[in-house]
Amino acid sequence: MSVTPTTLTVTENQTATFYCSVDGNPKPKVYWSKIDGTGSLKTKSRQNKFDIRNATYKDSGRYVCKATNVLGHAQRSVELFVEGEF
């Protein structure tokens, strides 16, 4: 399992894009979630490509790509930084 990029910085109102590459048989289901300040996950997307359109400062944080199938699961995290427009 791999995720790219592992760290991404964008300017407000840009699109942030992450990719999660997973192999397995049976084919794993992929979920993207954001880890909020309490450490809990909030599901954002159910696909290998994850876009955050018109990113705002509130979108900054750590996201996790989790892949699951009947044989188990794997996960990797990424970090997003959203900077203000100058």
N, C-alpha and C positions, 0 to 999 in steps of 0.2 A: 504494500500500500504506500502511495506517495501523494503528497499534496504540494501544489505550487501556486504562487510563491508562498514561502513560509512566513514572510513579513511583507506587508504592502503599505505604502503611504500614498494617499490621494488627497487632492484638494477638494473642499466642499463642493457639492453638486456634480462631481465626477462619478463614474461607475467604477466600483471595485469588483474585480473578478478573481475567483479562486477556482482551482481544478483539483479534483480528487480522483486518482487513478487506482482502480481496484481490480484484482483478478480473483477468480474463485469458481468452484463448481460444487453446488449450484451457484449461479451468479448472485453475488451479494446485493442487498438493497443498500443504498447510500442515503444518509441523512446529514444535513448540515444544521448545526445548532450554535447559538451564542451562549456563552457562559456569562450570566449576569453577576452583579456584585455579591450575591449570596452564594455563588458557586453552583447554582442550579442551571439547567439547560433549557433554553427556549427554542423549539424547532423552527427553522427558517425555510428549509428547502429539502426536497427529496430527489436530488439529481446530482450527477458528477460535477456539473458546472454550477457555480454559485455566484450570482450577481447581486450586488447592492447598488441599485440605481439612485442617483441624486443623494449620494452619501452625505450625512451630517455628522457633526461631532459626536452625537449620541450613538452613532454606529461604531465608533472606535471600540476596540476590545478584542477579546480572544474568542475565536470560533473553532468548533471541533467538527471534523468530518468523521462520521462513524459508519462502518460497513458491517452488515450482519447477514448471516445465512444460518442454516440449521447446524452448521459445524462450529459456529462461534462468532466472535466479532473482533474488530480491530478499530483503532481510532488514532487520529493525528490532529494536532492543533495548529492554528495559524494566528497571526496577530495583525489587526488592522489599525492604522493610525489615520485619522481624518484631520487635515489642517485647515484653518480658516483661509478664506480668500484674501489676498492682499491688494 
